[in-house]
Amino acid sequence: MILNLPFIAVAVLLLIGFYGLLFKDNLIKITMSVVIIEGAVNLFLVSLGYVEGAVPPVYTMAPFEEPMAFAVPQALVITAIVIGIAVTTLMLALSVRIYQTYGTLDTKEVRRLRG
């Protein structure tokens, strides 16, 4: 059961993130929901690469009897974190610009003022 705990956490985080993404109207809350979904995806990738009792792949003098951890998910997560920071920064910058233009962060109000 303890090995399923990361996958349960991923499912809970995805549910929270999608709830906020679909049902919230505030741009900051939508940005936070996207960040939560990104965290869930990163946790999922790290959980897939976990091997119990494995040696880190950077250890070059490992004995051949011990399994080595799979390094590709770790590299994907590092890349996803960098991309996630860029996306979050862009979303927050757009939120600030929308607030400066329309005076609100409510998406329904922005649609009404724009149309």
Secondary structure, 3 states (H helix, E strand, C coil): CHHHHHHHHHHHHHHHHHHHHHHCCEHHHHHHHHHHHHHHHHHHHHHHCCCCCCECCCCCCCCCCCCECCCHHHHHHHHHHHHHHHHHHHHHHHHHHHHHHHCCCEHHHHHHHHC
